[in-house]
């Protein structure tokens, strides 16, 4: 079977912006996701922290996108924005379950599972490895504009014009072919 084509990352189509650091206790760049970040294994949003973002940052957004999903448009697993500028870390589970540690005022929009939270990795069996791009955006405004009924694409559109910095960590996950 041919190697699946690697699709571009969602921010490859946005203008260049400052970079900064993002780290996670749960997602290591280029490494397999932990079972907690898998839909059937726990479905828990990972810990994420960031530093070195540009001056003028007034809020943050955090997303998780699978560009390798066999949809023609990728798959949004997590879209969270209007995170206050004084928050530089989301604890494990802040975007799932009872959302303990989710900053007041932060807004979730529906992911491609149709829920307003983090939805873990669930690539089709035998589809090869998928990348899960966890991106933190530094935003130049306290309120991005969309509300909780917006689509991930509309949030991305607004981030295109308001992101002044961006950092990401990419985990991978694969479901082996059945049988």
C-alpha positions in Angstrom: 0.0 0.0 0.0 1.4 3.4 -0.9 2.5 5.8 1.9 -0.3 8.3 2.6 0.3 11.8 1.2 1.3 14.3 3.9 -1.1 17.2 3.7 -0.2 20.8 4.6 -0.7 22.1 8.1 -3.7 24.5 8.7 -1.4 27.5 9.3 0.7 26.9 6.2 -1.8 29.1 4.4 -1.6 32.0 6.8 1.0 34.8 6.7 4.2 34.3 8.7 4.0 35.5 12.3 6.4 35.4 15.2 7.1 32.0 16.7 7.3 31.1 20.4 7.6 28.0 22.5 4.9 25.4 23.3 5.4 22.4 25.5 3.2 19.6 26.7 3.6 16.9 29.4 1.3 14.7 27.2 2.3 15.4 23.6 5.8 15.1 22.4 6.7 16.4 18.9 6.8 13.5 16.4 5.9 10.9 19.0 2.8 8.7 19.4 0.0 10.3 21.3 -0.7 8.9 24.8 -3.8 6.7 25.1 -5.5 9.6 27.1 -5.5 11.7 23.9 -7.1 8.9 21.8 -10.9 9.0 21.4 -11.4 5.4 22.6 -8.6 5.5 25.1 -9.6 8.4 27.4 -10.5 11.3 25.2 -8.7 13.8 27.5 -7.3 17.1 26.3 -3.6 17.3 26.9 -1.6 19.6 29.1 -0.3 22.5 27.1 1.9 25.5 28.2 3.5 28.3 26.2 6.1 31.0 26.6 8.0 33.6 24.7 4.9 34.9 22.8 5.1 38.4 21.2 4.5 41.7 23.0 1.0 42.9 22.3 -0.6 39.5 22.9 -4.1 40.1 24.3 -5.5 36.5 24.2 -4.7 33.0 23.0 -6.3 30.3 21.0 -5.6 26.6 21.1 -6.5 24.1 18.3 -5.9 20.5 17.4 -6.1 19.6 13.7 -5.6 16.3 11.8 -4.5 17.3 8.3 -4.2 13.6 7.3 -7.9 12.7 7.9 -9.4 11.1 4.7 -12.0 13.9 4.3 -10.4 16.3 1.8 -10.5 19.0 4.5 -8.8 17.4 7.5 -10.5 17.0 10.9 -10.8 19.5 13.7 -10.4 17.9 17.1 -10.2 21.0 19.3 -10.9 24.7 18.8 -10.7 27.0 21.8 -10.2 30.7 21.8 -10.6 33.9 23.9 -8.1 32.4 26.5 -7.1 35.4 28.6 -3.5 36.8 28.0 -2.5 36.0 31.6 -3.1 32.3 31.1 -0.1 30.5 29.7 -1.0 26.9 30.5 -4.0 24.5 30.2 -3.9 21.5 32.6 -4.6 18.0 31.5 -8.4 17.7 30.9 -9.1 21.5 30.7 -10.9 21.0 27.4 -12.7 17.7 28.2 -14.9 16.1 30.8 -15.8 18.6 33.5 -13.3 21.0 32.0 -11.4 21.6 35.2 -8.9 24.3 34.7 -10.6 25.8 31.6 -10.0 29.6 31.9 -13.1 31.7 32.5 -14.2 33.4 29.3 -12.6 30.8 27.0 -14.9 29.7 24.1 -15.1 26.2 22.6 -16.6 25.8 19.1 -17.8 22.4 17.8 -15.1 20.1 16.7 -15.7 17.8 13.7 -17.3 15.2 16.1 -20.0 17.8 16.7 -19.1 18.5 20.3 -17.8 21.6 22.0 -14.7 20.1 23.6 -11.5 18.2 22.8 -12.1 15.0 20.7 -9.3 12.6 20.7 -7.5 10.8 17.8 -9.5 8.2 16.0 -8.0 7.6 12.5 -9.6 4.8 10.4 -7.9 1.4 10.9 -5.2 0.9 8.3 -5.1 4.5 7.1 -1.5 5.0 8.2 -0.2 7.5 10.7 -2.0 10.7 11.2 -0.5 13.9 12.6 -2.3 15.8 15.4 -1.2 19.5 15.2 -1.7 21.2 18.6 -1.3 24.9 17.8 -1.3 27.9 20.2 -2.0 31.2 18.6 -1.1 34.6 20.2 -3.9 36.9 19.3 -3.9 40.7 19.1 -7.4 41.2 20.6 -9.0 40.1 23.8 -12.1 38.7 22.0 -11.6 37.1 18.6 -15.1 37.8 17.4 -16.8 34.4 16.8 -19.1 32.9 19.3 -19.6 29.2 20.3 -21.8 28.6 17.3 -19.0 29.4 14.8 -17.4 26.7 12.7 -13.7 25.9 13.0 -13.2 27.4 9.6 -14.6 30.7 10.7 -12.4 30.7 13.8 -9.4 30.0 11.5 -10.5 32.9 9.2 -10.4 35.2 12.2 -7.1 33.8 13.4 -5.7 34.5 10.0 -6.1 38.2 10.6 -5.5 38.4 14.3 -2.7 36.0 15.1 0.6 37.7 15.9 2.4 34.6 17.0 2.0 30.8 16.6 3.6 27.7 18.0 2.8 24.0 17.6 3.6 20.5 18.8 2.7 17.6 16.6 1.8 14.1 17.9 1.1 11.1 15.8 -1.3 8.2 16.1 -2.2 5.2 13.9 -4.8 2.5 14.2 -3.5 -0.7 12.6 -5.5 -2.5 10.0 -8.1 -4.9 11.4 -7.8 -8.6 11.0 
